[in-house]
Amino acid sequence: MADGPRGPEAQPRRSRWWAEGFVFLLLAVLIWPFIAIGAVAGWGFLVWMYYLFTGPPGPV
């Protein structure tokens, strides 16, 4: 059989495109929002613990 534009190389390229799209959506929609929320929550917890040990900011 002749290897043309629809030859044996066409299917792996299409499946790879779908796999990359799925991984992108997984990262963009599920994983990175949780990482961002976790980073903000972690920073807030760190500041809260710092103020718990050192007292509130401002003049005493």
C-alpha positions in Angstrom: 0.0 0.0 0.0 1.2 3.5 -0.7 2.0 5.8 2.2 0.1 9.0 1.4 -1.4 11.7 3.7 -3.7 9.1 5.2 -1.0 6.4 5.5 0.2 4.7 8.7 1.5 8.0 10.1 -2.0 9.8 10.2 -3.6 7.8 13.0 -0.8 8.2 15.6 -0.6 11.9 14.9 -4.4 12.3 15.5 -4.4 10.2 18.6 -1.4 12.2 19.9 -3.2 15.4 19.3 -6.2 14.2 21.3 -4.0 12.9 24.1 -2.2 16.3 24.3 -5.5 18.1 24.3 -6.8 15.9 27.1 -3.6 16.5 29.1 -3.9 20.2 28.6 -7.6 20.3 29.7 -6.7 18.1 32.7 -4.0 20.6 33.7 -5.9 23.8 32.9 -9.2 22.8 34.4 -8.5 20.5 37.3 -4.9 20.5 38.5 -3.7 24.1 38.2 -6.7 25.7 39.9 -6.2 23.3 42.9 -2.5 24.2 43.0 -3.3 27.9 42.9 -5.9 27.6 45.7 -3.5 25.5 47.7 -0.7 28.1 47.3 -3.0 31.0 48.4 -4.4 29.0 51.3 -0.9 27.9 52.3 0.3 31.5 52.3 -2.7 32.6 54.4 -2.0 29.8 56.9 1.6 30.9 57.1 0.7 34.5 57.8 -2.0 33.4 60.3 0.6 31.3 62.2 3.1 34.1 62.1 0.6 36.5 63.6 -0.4 33.9 66.2 3.2 33.8 67.5 4.3 37.5 67.0 1.0 39.4 67.6 -0.9 41.6 65.2 0.9 44.2 63.1 0.8 47.9 64.1 1.7 49.9 67.1 1.3 48.2 70.5 
